[in-house]
Amino acid sequence: MHNNHRGGAAGDNEALYVGALTLQAGSTLDLNGLHLYYMTFDNYGGTILNGSPEAIPEPATMLLVGSGLAGLVGVARRRRRDA
């Protein structure tokens, strides 16, 4: 796979999102600095060069972070109101 459109239209780094990533024994994946995100990853002895793939955060994780931030905003508002 070759991705010659580096930097995108706005100069941002490009990213590739895949559902399942599987590397077989003896295979090589050269990311060449590309950001690669996956839902499931199975590595049966393959080699990854020039980067490392990252898991896509689960929706539940994002919900937990969002509810924590909402709670902090609520506490800050309450303290400001009581002061």
PyMOL Python script that loads the backbone (N, CA, C, O; Angstrom):
from pymol import cmd

cmd.read_pdbstr("""\
ATOM      1  N   MET A   1       0.842  -1.175   0.000  1.00  0.00           N
ATOM      2  CA  MET A   1       0.000   0.000   0.000  1.00  0.00           C
ATOM      3  C   MET A   1       0.886   1.237   0.000  1.00  0.00           C
ATOM      4  O   MET A   1       1.815   1.335   0.802  1.00  0.00           O
ATOM      5  N   HIS A   2       0.613   2.162  -0.873  1.00  0.00           N
ATOM      6  CA  HIS A   2       1.339   3.418  -0.915  1.00  0.00           C
ATOM      7  C   HIS A   2       0.369   4.557  -0.695  1.00  0.00           C
ATOM      8  O   HIS A   2      -0.713   4.586  -1.282  1.00  0.00           O
ATOM      9  N   ASN A   3       0.752   5.489   0.145  1.00  0.00           N
ATOM     10  CA  ASN A   3      -0.080   6.650   0.411  1.00  0.00           C
ATOM     11  C   ASN A   3       0.760   7.882   0.089  1.00  0.00           C
ATOM     12  O   ASN A   3       1.530   8.351   0.927  1.00  0.00           O
ATOM     13  N   ASN A   4       0.609   8.399  -1.116  1.00  0.00           N
ATOM     14  CA  ASN A   4       1.428   9.521  -1.557  1.00  0.00           C
ATOM     15  C   ASN A   4       0.839  10.871  -1.212  1.00  0.00           C
ATOM     16  O   ASN A   4       1.457  11.894  -1.504  1.00  0.00           O
ATOM     17  N   HIS A   5      -0.329  10.911  -0.604  1.00  0.00           N
ATOM     18  CA  HIS A   5      -0.961  12.184  -0.244  1.00  0.00           C
ATOM     19  C   HIS A   5      -0.669  12.494   1.221  1.00  0.00           C
ATOM     20  O   HIS A   5      -1.581  12.528   2.047  1.00  0.00           O
ATOM     21  N   ARG A   6       0.586  12.717   1.535  1.00  0.00           N
ATOM     22  CA  ARG A   6       0.995  12.970   2.913  1.00  0.00           C
ATOM     23  C   ARG A   6       0.659  14.397   3.308  1.00  0.00           C
ATOM     24  O   ARG A   6       0.819  15.323   2.513  1.00  0.00           O
ATOM     25  N   GLY A   7       0.206  14.569   4.507  1.00  0.00           N
ATOM     26  CA  GLY A   7      -0.045  15.902   5.031  1.00  0.00           C
ATOM     27  C   GLY A   7      -1.459  16.394   4.835  1.00  0.00           C
ATOM     28  O   GLY A   7      -1.842  17.377   5.469  1.00  0.00           O
ATOM     29  N   GLY A   8      -2.246  15.773   4.003  1.00  0.00           N
ATOM     30  CA  GLY A   8      -3.625  16.180   3.817  1.00  0.00           C
ATOM     31  C   GLY A   8      -3.743  17.583   3.267  1.00  0.00           C
ATOM     32  O   GLY A   8      -2.742  18.272   3.070  1.00  0.00           O
ATOM     33  N   ALA A   9      -4.967  18.001   3.020  1.00  0.00           N
ATOM     34  CA  ALA A   9      -5.220  19.316   2.427  1.00  0.00           C
ATOM     35  C   ALA A   9      -4.829  20.448   3.372  1.00  0.00           C
ATOM     36  O   ALA A   9      -4.352  21.492   2.926  1.00  0.00           O
ATOM     37  N   ALA A  10      -5.028  20.250   4.671  1.00  0.00           N
ATOM     38  CA  ALA A  10      -4.730  21.296   5.655  1.00  0.00           C
ATOM     39  C   ALA A  10      -3.343  21.141   6.253  1.00  0.00           C
ATOM     40  O   ALA A  10      -2.994  21.865   7.186  1.00  0.00           O
ATOM     41  N   GLY A  11      -2.543  20.212   5.738  1.00  0.00           N
ATOM     42  CA  GLY A  11      -1.208  19.981   6.277  1.00  0.00           C
ATOM     43  C   GLY A  11      -1.199  19.089   7.501  1.00  0.00           C
ATOM     44  O   GLY A  11      -0.157  18.917   8.134  1.00  0.00           O
ATOM     45  N   ASP A  12      -2.359  18.510   7.850  1.00  0.00           N
ATOM     46  CA  ASP A  12      -2.444  17.621   9.007  1.00  0.00           C
ATOM     47  C   ASP A  12      -1.896  16.249   8.647  1.00  0.00           C
ATOM     48  O   ASP A  12      -1.895  15.857   7.480  1.00  0.00           O
ATOM     49  N   ASN A  13      -1.428  15.520   9.661  1.00  0.00           N
ATOM     50  CA  ASN A  13      -0.984  14.148   9.449  1.00  0.00           C
ATOM     51  C   ASN A  13      -2.186  13.282   9.098  1.00  0.00           C
ATOM     52  O   ASN A  13      -3.264  13.429   9.672  1.00  0.00           O
ATOM     53  N   GLU A  14      -1.982  12.384   8.152  1.00  0.00           N
ATOM     54  CA  GLU A  14      -3.054  11.485   7.757  1.00  0.00           C
ATOM     55  C   GLU A  14      -3.143  10.317   8.727  1.00  0.00           C
ATOM     56  O   GLU A  14      -2.179   9.993   9.420  1.00  0.00           O
ATOM     57  N   ALA A  15      -4.313   9.689   8.765  1.00  0.00           N
ATOM     58  CA  ALA A  15      -4.525   8.520   9.607  1.00  0.00           C
ATOM     59  C   ALA A  15      -5.332   7.500   8.832  1.00  0.00           C
ATOM     60  O   ALA A  15      -6.156   7.850   7.987  1.00  0.00           O
ATOM     61  N   LEU A  16      -5.085   6.238   9.128  1.00  0.00           N
ATOM     62  CA  LEU A  16      -5.822   5.138   8.517  1.00  0.00           C
ATOM     63  C   LEU A  16      -6.507   4.369   9.637  1.00  0.00           C
ATOM     64  O   LEU A  16      -5.870   3.990  10.620  1.00  0.00           O
ATOM     65  N   TYR A  17      -7.811   4.140   9.485  1.00  0.00           N
ATOM     66  CA  TYR A  17      -8.588   3.402  10.471  1.00  0.00           C
ATOM     67  C   TYR A  17      -9.019   2.082   9.851  1.00  0.00           C
ATOM     68  O   TYR A  17      -9.584   2.059   8.758  1.00  0.00           O
ATOM     69  N   VAL A  18      -8.750   0.972  10.556  1.00  0.00           N
ATOM     70  CA  VAL A  18      -9.136  -0.352  10.075  1.00  0.00           C
ATOM     71  C   VAL A  18      -9.903  -1.086  11.167  1.00  0.00           C
ATOM     72  O   VAL A  18      -9.682  -0.868  12.359  1.00  0.00           O
ATOM     73  N   GLY A  19     -10.808  -1.961  10.737  1.00  0.00           N
ATOM     74  CA  GLY A  19     -11.564  -2.754  11.706  1.00  0.00           C
ATOM     75  C   GLY A  19     -10.707  -3.853  12.301  1.00  0.00           C
ATOM     76  O   GLY A  19     -10.641  -4.003  13.521  1.00  0.00           O
ATOM     77  N   ALA A  20     -10.048  -4.626  11.444  1.00  0.00           N
ATOM     78  CA  ALA A  20      -9.224  -5.741  11.905  1.00  0.00           C
ATOM     79  C   ALA A  20      -7.861  -5.682  11.227  1.00  0.00           C
ATOM     80  O   ALA A  20      -7.765  -5.517  10.011  1.00  0.00           O
ATOM     81  N   LEU A  21      -6.822  -5.818  12.020  1.00  0.00           N
ATOM     82  CA  LEU A  21      -5.454  -5.824  11.520  1.00  0.00           C
ATOM     83  C   LEU A  21      -4.810  -7.138  11.933  1.00  0.00           C
ATOM     84  O   LEU A  21      -4.727  -7.446  13.122  1.00  0.00           O
ATOM     85  N   THR A  22      -4.356  -7.912  10.957  1.00  0.00           N
ATOM     86  CA  THR A  22      -3.723  -9.206  11.231  1.00  0.00           C
ATOM     87  C   THR A  22      -2.388  -9.271  10.521  1.00  0.00           C
ATOM     88  O   THR A  22      -2.313  -9.057   9.311  1.00  0.00           O
ATOM     89  N   LEU A  23      -1.330  -9.567  11.268  1.00  0.00           N
ATOM     90  CA  LEU A  23       0.002  -9.758  10.693  1.00  0.00           C
ATOM     91  C   LEU A  23       0.390 -11.221  10.867  1.00  0.00           C
ATOM     92  O   LEU A  23       0.408 -11.741  11.983  1.00  0.00           O
ATOM     93  N   GLN A  24       0.697 -11.872   9.761  1.00  0.00           N
ATOM     94  CA  GLN A  24       1.111 -13.274   9.799  1.00  0.00           C
ATOM     95  C   GLN A  24       2.614 -13.366  10.056  1.00  0.00           C
ATOM     96  O   GLN A  24       3.338 -12.387   9.871  1.00  0.00           O
ATOM     97  N   ALA A  25       3.075 -14.518  10.475  1.00  0.00           N
ATOM     98  CA  ALA A  25       4.502 -14.760  10.717  1.00  0.00           C
ATOM     99  C   ALA A  25       5.287 -14.470   9.443  1.00  0.00           C
ATOM    100  O   ALA A  25       4.921 -14.926   8.359  1.00  0.00           O
ATOM    101  N   GLY A  26       6.361 -13.714   9.583  1.00  0.00           N
ATOM    102  CA  GLY A  26       7.217 -13.386   8.450  1.00  0.00           C
ATOM    103  C   GLY A  26       6.780 -12.174   7.655  1.00  0.00           C
ATOM    104  O   GLY A  26       7.511 -11.735   6.767  1.00  0.00           O
ATOM    105  N   SER A  27       5.606 -11.616   7.943  1.00  0.00           N
ATOM    106  CA  SER A  27       5.145 -10.433   7.211  1.00  0.00           C
ATOM    107  C   SER A  27       5.719  -9.162   7.837  1.00  0.00           C
ATOM    108  O   SER A  27       6.089  -9.146   9.011  1.00  0.00           O
ATOM    109  N   THR A  28       5.788  -8.097   7.035  1.00  0.00           N
ATOM    110  CA  THR A  28       6.312  -6.815   7.499  1.00  0.00           C
ATOM    111  C   THR A  28       5.325  -5.717   7.145  1.00  0.00           C
ATOM    112  O   THR A  28       4.847  -5.645   6.013  1.00  0.00           O
ATOM    113  N   LEU A  29       5.020  -4.863   8.111  1.00  0.00           N
ATOM    114  CA  LEU A  29       4.161  -3.710   7.901  1.00  0.00           C
ATOM    115  C   LEU A  29       5.001  -2.468   8.143  1.00  0.00           C
ATOM    116  O   LEU A  29       5.424  -2.221   9.272  1.00  0.00           O
ATOM    117  N   ASP A  30       5.251  -1.677   7.096  1.00  0.00           N
ATOM    118  CA  ASP A  30       6.011  -0.437   7.215  1.00  0.00           C
ATOM    119  C   ASP A  30       5.020   0.718   7.237  1.00  0.00           C
ATOM    120  O   ASP A  30       4.425   1.048   6.211  1.00  0.00           O
ATOM    121  N   LEU A  31       4.842   1.332   8.399  1.00  0.00           N
ATOM    122  CA  LEU A  31       3.883   2.427   8.537  1.00  0.00           C
ATOM    123  C   LEU A  31       4.402   3.731   7.946  1.00  0.00           C
ATOM    124  O   LEU A  31       3.618   4.623   7.625  1.00  0.00           O
ATOM    125  N   ASN A  32       5.720   3.845   7.801  1.00  0.00           N
ATOM    126  CA  ASN A  32       6.316   5.033   7.187  1.00  0.00           C
ATOM    127  C   ASN A  32       5.790   6.319   7.830  1.00  0.00           C
ATOM    128  O   ASN A  32       5.582   7.320   7.143  1.00  0.00           O
ATOM    129  N   GLY A  33       5.578   6.289   9.137  1.00  0.00           N
ATOM    130  CA  GLY A  33       5.116   7.463   9.862  1.00  0.00           C
ATOM    131  C   GLY A  33       3.615   7.685   9.822  1.00  0.00           C
ATOM    132  O   GLY A  33       3.132   8.647  10.419  1.00  0.00           O
ATOM    133  N   LEU A  34       2.851   6.822   9.133  1.00  0.00           N
ATOM    134  CA  LEU A  34       1.403   6.946   9.053  1.00  0.00           C
ATOM    135  C   LEU A  34       0.785   6.545  10.388  1.00  0.00           C
ATOM    136  O   LEU A  34       1.255   5.604  11.028  1.00  0.00           O
ATOM    137  N   HIS A  35      -0.243   7.235  10.806  1.00  0.00           N
ATOM    138  CA  HIS A  35      -0.971   6.879  12.027  1.00  0.00           C
ATOM    139  C   HIS A  35      -1.992   5.808  11.662  1.00  0.00           C
ATOM    140  O   HIS A  35      -2.869   6.041  10.831  1.00  0.00           O
ATOM    141  N   LEU A  36      -1.882   4.645  12.277  1.00  0.00           N
ATOM    142  CA  LEU A  36      -2.769   3.521  11.987  1.00  0.00           C
ATOM    143  C   LEU A  36      -3.525   3.154  13.254  1.00  0.00           C
ATOM    144  O   LEU A  36      -2.921   2.872  14.289  1.00  0.00           O
ATOM    145  N   TYR A  37      -4.853   3.160  13.164  1.00  0.00           N
ATOM    146  CA  TYR A  37      -5.718   2.831  14.298  1.00  0.00           C
ATOM    147  C   TYR A  37      -6.540   1.595  13.952  1.00  0.00           C
ATOM    148  O   TYR A  37      -6.977   1.449  12.810  1.00  0.00           O
ATOM    149  N   TYR A  38      -6.758   0.701  14.919  1.00  0.00           N
ATOM    150  CA  TYR A  38      -7.460  -0.554  14.680  1.00  0.00           C
ATOM    151  C   TYR A  38      -8.480  -0.834  15.771  1.00  0.00           C
ATOM    152  O   TYR A  38      -8.369  -0.339  16.893  1.00  0.00           O
ATOM    153  N   MET A  39      -9.483  -1.644  15.414  1.00  0.00           N
ATOM    154  CA  MET A  39     -10.444  -2.135  16.411  1.00  0.00           C
ATOM    155  C   MET A  39      -9.915  -3.423  17.040  1.00  0.00           C
ATOM    156  O   MET A  39      -9.952  -3.570  18.261  1.00  0.00           O
ATOM    157  N   THR A  40      -9.419  -4.368  16.215  1.00  0.00           N
ATOM    158  CA  THR A  40      -8.807  -5.603  16.716  1.00  0.00           C
ATOM    159  C   THR A  40      -7.471  -5.803  16.003  1.00  0.00           C
ATOM    160  O   THR A  40      -7.333  -5.488  14.821  1.00  0.00           O
ATOM    161  N   PHE A  41      -6.498  -6.327  16.733  1.00  0.00           N
ATOM    162  CA  PHE A  41      -5.155  -6.521  16.194  1.00  0.00           C
ATOM    163  C   PHE A  41      -4.628  -7.874  16.628  1.00  0.00           C
ATOM    164  O   PHE A  41      -4.567  -8.176  17.820  1.00  0.00           O
ATOM    165  N   ASP A  42      -4.245  -8.693  15.645  1.00  0.00           N
ATOM    166  CA  ASP A  42      -3.632 -10.000  15.908  1.00  0.00           C
ATOM    167  C   ASP A  42      -2.277 -10.029  15.213  1.00  0.00           C
ATOM    168  O   ASP A  42      -2.185  -9.868  13.996  1.00  0.00           O
ATOM    169  N   ASN A  43      -1.231 -10.237  16.001  1.00  0.00           N
ATOM    170  CA  ASN A  43       0.120 -10.325  15.439  1.00  0.00           C
ATOM    171  C   ASN A  43       0.653 -11.724  15.700  1.00  0.00           C
ATOM    172  O   ASN A  43       0.921 -12.104  16.840  1.00  0.00           O
ATOM    173  N   TYR A  44       0.802 -12.479  14.622  1.00  0.00           N
ATOM    174  CA  TYR A  44       1.283 -13.853  14.714  1.00  0.00           C
ATOM    175  C   TYR A  44       2.753 -13.953  14.340  1.00  0.00           C
ATOM    176  O   TYR A  44       3.180 -14.945  13.750  1.00  0.00           O
ATOM    177  N   GLY A  45       3.522 -12.936  14.679  1.00  0.00           N
ATOM    178  CA  GLY A  45       4.961 -12.968  14.421  1.00  0.00           C
ATOM    179  C   GLY A  45       5.419 -12.023  13.333  1.00  0.00           C
ATOM    180  O   GLY A  45       6.544 -12.143  12.848  1.00  0.00           O
ATOM    181  N   GLY A  46       4.574 -11.086  12.939  1.00  0.00           N
ATOM    182  CA  GLY A  46       4.949 -10.101  11.929  1.00  0.00           C
ATOM    183  C   GLY A  46       5.803  -8.996  12.535  1.00  0.00           C
ATOM    184  O   GLY A  46       5.933  -8.893  13.755  1.00  0.00           O
ATOM    185  N   THR A  47       6.381  -8.172  11.669  1.00  0.00           N
ATOM    186  CA  THR A  47       7.246  -7.072  12.089  1.00  0.00           C
ATOM    187  C   THR A  47       6.611  -5.748  11.682  1.00  0.00           C
ATOM    188  O   THR A  47       6.096  -5.615  10.572  1.00  0.00           O
ATOM    189  N   ILE A  48       6.650  -4.769  12.587  1.00  0.00           N
ATOM    190  CA  ILE A  48       6.125  -3.432  12.307  1.00  0.00           C
ATOM    191  C   ILE A  48       7.289  -2.456  12.312  1.00  0.00           C
ATOM    192  O   ILE A  48       8.057  -2.397  13.272  1.00  0.00           O
ATOM    193  N   LEU A  49       7.416  -1.689  11.232  1.00  0.00           N
ATOM    194  CA  LEU A  49       8.494  -0.714  11.089  1.00  0.00           C
ATOM    195  C   LEU A  49       7.946   0.712  11.061  1.00  0.00           C
ATOM    196  O   LEU A  49       6.829   0.950  10.602  1.00  0.00           O
ATOM    197  N   ASN A  50       8.740   1.646  11.552  1.00  0.00           N
ATOM    198  CA  ASN A  50       8.470   3.090  11.440  1.00  0.00           C
ATOM    199  C   ASN A  50       7.136   3.526  12.015  1.00  0.00           C
ATOM    200  O   ASN A  50       6.398   4.273  11.372  1.00  0.00           O
ATOM    201  N   GLY A  51       6.821   3.074  13.202  1.00  0.00           N
ATOM    202  CA  GLY A  51       5.595   3.474  13.883  1.00  0.00           C
ATOM    203  C   GLY A  51       4.987   2.312  14.627  1.00  0.00           C
ATOM    204  O   GLY A  51       5.526   1.206  14.633  1.00  0.00           O
ATOM    205  N   SER A  52       3.865   2.574  15.249  1.00  0.00           N
ATOM    206  CA  SER A  52       3.151   1.498  15.937  1.00  0.00           C
ATOM    207  C   SER A  52       1.654   1.784  15.843  1.00  0.00           C
ATOM    208  O   SER A  52       1.219   2.909  16.090  1.00  0.00           O
ATOM    209  N   PRO A  53       0.877   0.780  15.491  1.00  0.00           N
ATOM    210  CA  PRO A  53      -0.568   0.967  15.419  1.00  0.00           C
ATOM    211  C   PRO A  53      -1.152   1.159  16.815  1.00  0.00           C
ATOM    212  O   PRO A  53      -0.605   0.661  17.799  1.00  0.00           O
ATOM    213  N   GLU A  54      -2.266   1.886  16.894  1.00  0.00           N
ATOM    214  CA  GLU A  54      -2.910   2.163  18.176  1.00  0.00           C
ATOM    215  C   GLU A  54      -4.371   1.739  18.125  1.00  0.00           C
ATOM    216  O   GLU A  54      -5.009   1.806  17.074  1.00  0.00           O
ATOM    217  N   ALA A  55      -4.891   1.306  19.261  1.00  0.00           N
ATOM    218  CA  ALA A  55      -6.286   0.899  19.349  1.00  0.00           C
ATOM    219  C   ALA A  55      -7.197   2.126  19.287  1.00  0.00           C
ATOM    220  O   ALA A  55      -6.878   3.179  19.837  1.00  0.00           O
ATOM    221  N   ILE A  56      -8.328   1.971  18.611  1.00  0.00           N
ATOM    222  CA  ILE A  56      -9.343   3.025  18.592  1.00  0.00           C
ATOM    223  C   ILE A  56     -10.031   2.993  19.949  1.00  0.00           C
ATOM    224  O   ILE A  56     -10.460   1.926  20.386  1.00  0.00           O
ATOM    225  N   PRO A  57     -10.148   4.134  20.630  1.00  0.00           N
ATOM    226  CA  PRO A  57     -10.807   4.129  21.945  1.00  0.00           C
ATOM    227  C   PRO A  57     -12.253   3.650  21.833  1.00  0.00           C
ATOM    228  O   PRO A  57     -12.961   3.994  20.887  1.00  0.00           O
ATOM    229  N   GLU A  58     -12.675   2.864  22.796  1.00  0.00           N
ATOM    230  CA  GLU A  58     -14.042   2.362  22.814  1.00  0.00           C
ATOM    231  C   GLU A  58     -15.003   3.488  23.174  1.00  0.00           C
ATOM    232  O   GLU A  58     -14.634   4.399  23.914  1.00  0.00           O
ATOM    233  N   PRO A  59     -16.230   3.439  22.663  1.00  0.00           N
ATOM    234  CA  PRO A  59     -17.222   4.475  23.000  1.00  0.00           C
ATOM    235  C   PRO A  59     -17.461   4.591  24.503  1.00  0.00           C
ATOM    236  O   PRO A  59     -17.696   5.689  25.008  1.00  0.00           O
ATOM    237  N   ALA A  60     -17.403   3.474  25.220  1.00  0.00           N
ATOM    238  CA  ALA A  60     -17.618   3.527  26.668  1.00  0.00           C
ATOM    239  C   ALA A  60     -16.519   4.332  27.349  1.00  0.00           C
ATOM    240  O   ALA A  60     -16.783   5.046  28.316  1.00  0.00           O
ATOM    241  N   THR A  61     -15.301   4.223  26.857  1.00  0.00           N
ATOM    242  CA  THR A  61     -14.195   4.992  27.419  1.00  0.00           C
ATOM    243  C   THR A  61     -14.431   6.479  27.206  1.00  0.00           C
ATOM    244  O   THR A  61     -14.215   7.285  28.111  1.00  0.00           O
ATOM    245  N   MET A  62     -14.873   6.838  26.014  1.00  0.00           N
ATOM    246  CA  MET A  62     -15.147   8.244  25.717  1.00  0.00           C
ATOM    247  C   MET A  62     -16.310   8.754  26.570  1.00  0.00           C
ATOM    248  O   MET A  62     -16.286   9.900  27.020  1.00  0.00           O
ATOM    249  N   LEU A  63     -17.319   7.924  26.796  1.00  0.00           N
ATOM    250  CA  LEU A  63     -18.445   8.305  27.648  1.00  0.00           C
ATOM    251  C   LEU A  63     -17.981   8.542  29.075  1.00  0.00           C
ATOM    252  O   LEU A  63     -18.425   9.489  29.724  1.00  0.00           O
ATOM    253  N   LEU A  64     -17.097   7.693  29.568  1.00  0.00           N
ATOM    254  CA  LEU A  64     -16.569   7.845  30.920  1.00  0.00           C
ATOM    255  C   LEU A  64     -15.774   9.141  31.057  1.00  0.00           C
ATOM    256  O   LEU A  64     -15.927   9.856  32.047  1.00  0.00           O
ATOM    257  N   VAL A  65     -14.945   9.444  30.093  1.00  0.00           N
ATOM    258  CA  VAL A  65     -14.170  10.690  30.116  1.00  0.00           C
ATOM    259  C   VAL A  65     -15.111  11.891  30.070  1.00  0.00           C
ATOM    260  O   VAL A  65     -14.938  12.851  30.821  1.00  0.00           O
ATOM    261  N   GLY A  66     -16.101  11.833  29.190  1.00  0.00           N
ATOM    262  CA  GLY A  66     -17.060  12.938  29.068  1.00  0.00           C
ATOM    263  C   GLY A  66     -17.851  13.169  30.333  1.00  0.00           C
ATOM    264  O   GLY A  66     -18.058  14.317  30.728  1.00  0.00           O
ATOM    265  N   SER A  67     -18.303  12.094  30.988  1.00  0.00           N
ATOM    266  CA  SER A  67     -19.067  12.262  32.230  1.00  0.00           C
ATOM    267  C   SER A  67     -18.177  12.790  33.346  1.00  0.00           C
ATOM    268  O   SER A  67     -18.644  13.549  34.195  1.00  0.00           O
ATOM    269  N   GLY A  68     -16.915  12.407  33.361  1.00  0.00           N
ATOM    270  CA  GLY A  68     -15.988  12.946  34.359  1.00  0.00           C
ATOM    271  C   GLY A  68     -15.770  14.440  34.172  1.00  0.00           C
ATOM    272  O   GLY A  68     -15.737  15.196  35.143  1.00  0.00           O
ATOM    273  N   LEU A  69     -15.621  14.862  32.925  1.00  0.00           N
ATOM    274  CA  LEU A  69     -15.465  16.293  32.643  1.00  0.00           C
ATOM    275  C   LEU A  69     -16.720  17.064  33.011  1.00  0.00           C
ATOM    276  O   LEU A  69     -16.632  18.162  33.560  1.00  0.00           O
ATOM    277  N   ALA A  70     -17.897  16.500  32.714  1.00  0.00           N
ATOM    278  CA  ALA A  70     -19.151  17.166  33.071  1.00  0.00           C
ATOM    279  C   ALA A  70     -19.261  17.319  34.587  1.00  0.00           C
ATOM    280  O   ALA A  70     -19.726  18.349  35.077  1.00  0.00           O
ATOM    281  N   GLY A  71     -18.835  16.302  35.326  1.00  0.00           N
ATOM    282  CA  GLY A  71     -18.851  16.389  36.787  1.00  0.00           C
ATOM    283  C   GLY A  71     -17.927  17.471  37.304  1.00  0.00           C
ATOM    284  O   GLY A  71     -18.281  18.185  38.243  1.00  0.00           O
ATOM    285  N   LEU A  72     -16.743  17.610  36.712  1.00  0.00           N
ATOM    286  CA  LEU A  72     -15.816  18.662  37.128  1.00  0.00           C
ATOM    287  C   LEU A  72     -16.384  20.054  36.851  1.00  0.00           C
ATOM    288  O   LEU A  72     -16.208  20.971  37.653  1.00  0.00           O
ATOM    289  N   VAL A  73     -17.061  20.208  35.718  1.00  0.00           N
ATOM    290  CA  VAL A  73     -17.684  21.494  35.389  1.00  0.00           C
ATOM    291  C   VAL A  73     -18.777  21.806  36.401  1.00  0.00           C
ATOM    292  O   VAL A  73     -18.901  22.947  36.846  1.00  0.00           O
ATOM    293  N   GLY A  74     -19.571  20.802  36.770  1.00  0.00           N
ATOM    294  CA  GLY A  74     -20.631  21.002  37.768  1.00  0.00           C
ATOM    295  C   GLY A  74     -20.082  21.421  39.116  1.00  0.00           C
ATOM    296  O   GLY A  74     -20.635  22.311  39.762  1.00  0.00           O
ATOM    297  N   VAL A  75     -18.998  20.789  39.549  1.00  0.00           N
ATOM    298  CA  VAL A  75     -18.376  21.143  40.839  1.00  0.00           C
ATOM    299  C   VAL A  75     -17.834  22.566  40.784  1.00  0.00           C
ATOM    300  O   VAL A  75     -17.994  23.324  41.741  1.00  0.00           O
ATOM    301  N   ALA A  76     -17.199  22.935  39.685  1.00  0.00           N
ATOM    302  CA  ALA A  76     -16.647  24.289  39.558  1.00  0.00           C
ATOM    303  C   ALA A  76     -17.753  25.334  39.581  1.00  0.00           C
ATOM    304  O   ALA A  76     -17.595  26.380  40.210  1.00  0.00           O
ATOM    305  N   ARG A  77     -18.862  25.074  38.912  1.00  0.00           N
ATOM    306  CA  ARG A  77     -19.991  26.019  38.922  1.00  0.00           C
ATOM    307  C   ARG A  77     -20.581  26.153  40.318  1.00  0.00           C
ATOM    308  O   ARG A  77     -20.925  27.253  40.750  1.00  0.00           O
ATOM    309  N   ARG A  78     -20.696  25.043  41.014  1.00  0.00           N
ATOM    310  CA  ARG A  78     -21.285  25.069  42.357  1.00  0.00           C
ATOM    311  C   ARG A  78     -20.387  25.872  43.308  1.00  0.00           C
ATOM    312  O   ARG A  78     -20.878  26.664  44.112  1.00  0.00           O
ATOM    313  N   ARG A  79     -19.080  25.663  43.212  1.00  0.00           N
ATOM    314  CA  ARG A  79     -18.153  26.420  44.071  1.00  0.00           C
ATOM    315  C   ARG A  79     -18.225  27.915  43.780  1.00  0.00           C
ATOM    316  O   ARG A  79     -18.189  28.735  44.697  1.00  0.00           O
ATOM    317  N   ARG A  80     -18.328  28.261  42.502  1.00  0.00           N
ATOM    318  CA  ARG A  80     -18.421  29.667  42.126  1.00  0.00           C
ATOM    319  C   ARG A  80     -19.718  30.291  42.630  1.00  0.00           C
ATOM    320  O   ARG A  80     -19.735  31.446  43.056  1.00  0.00           O
ATOM    321  N   ARG A  81     -20.807  29.517  42.578  1.00  0.00           N
ATOM    322  CA  ARG A  81     -22.115  30.020  43.038  1.00  0.00           C
ATOM    323  C   ARG A  81     -22.133  30.198  44.552  1.00  0.00           C
ATOM    324  O   ARG A  81     -22.726  31.151  45.058  1.00  0.00           O
ATOM    325  N   ASP A  82     -21.478  29.277  45.285  1.00  0.00           N
ATOM    326  CA  ASP A  82     -21.486  29.326  46.755  1.00  0.00           C
ATOM    327  C   ASP A  82     -20.518  30.358  47.299  1.00  0.00           C
ATOM    328  O   ASP A  82     -20.625  30.730  48.467  1.00  0.00           O
ATOM    329  N   ALA A  83     -19.593  30.827  46.510  1.00  0.00           N
ATOM    330  CA  ALA A  83     -18.578  31.762  47.009  1.00  0.00           C
ATOM    331  C   ALA A  83     -19.088  33.174  47.106  1.00  0.00           C
ATOM    332  O   ALA A  83     -18.348  34.071  47.509  1.00  0.00           O
TER     333      ALA A  83
END
""", "prot")
cmd.dss("prot")
cmd.show_as("cartoon", "prot")
cmd.util.cbc("prot")
cmd.orient("prot")
